[in-house]
Amino acid sequence: MHALRHTFATRCIERGVNPKSLQKILGHAQLSTTMDTYVHVTDDSLLLAIKQFEAADKP
């Protein structure tokens, strides 16, 4: 069940949920707990970040 909290947190950030709101939803006192422990970089989110960077370089 605990692994689902990690998945939930990661997917929320991927969908644009405000990190401070997610912190409150998960009940963490510190934002760093939410972001550093529960949110993970997925292959899809990494690829999207690279594509966004590449798109910014095109005129």
N, C-alpha and C positions, 0 to 999 in steps of 0.2 A: 504494500500500500504506500509506503514511504517513497518508493521510486516514482510513483505517479505525481507526487508533489514537484519533483524535478522536471518531469515531462510537462506538467501544467505550467510551471514557471517559464520554462524555455519557450513553449508555444505562445504564451501570453506576450512575451517580449517580441517574438517574431511577428505577432499580429498587431503590434503597436501599442500595447497596454502601457500606460505610464508606470515607470518603475516604482514610484512612491505609492501608487495605488496598489500595485502588486505586493509591495512590502506589507501594506495593511491587510490585504486579503489573506496573505500567508501568516500574519500574526508575528512578524519579526520586528524586534526593537530597532535593529540597525539595517539600513539599506545594503550595507556591504554583505550581510548574511544572505540576503535575497540574491544579489547579483553575483557574488563570488562563490557561493556554495550551491545555489539552486538553479541558476541560469547557465546553460551550456551552449557552446557554439556548435551548431550542426553543420554538416556538409552543405546543406541547402542554403543556410544563412550565410555561410562563408562565400559560396558561389555568387549569391545575390550581391553581397558587398563588393566583390571583385567586379561584377558587371556594372554596378552603379559607378564605381571609380572609372572604369573604362568609358562609360557613356559620358562622363563629365569631361573627358579629354577630347571628345569629338566636337567639331564646330557645328 
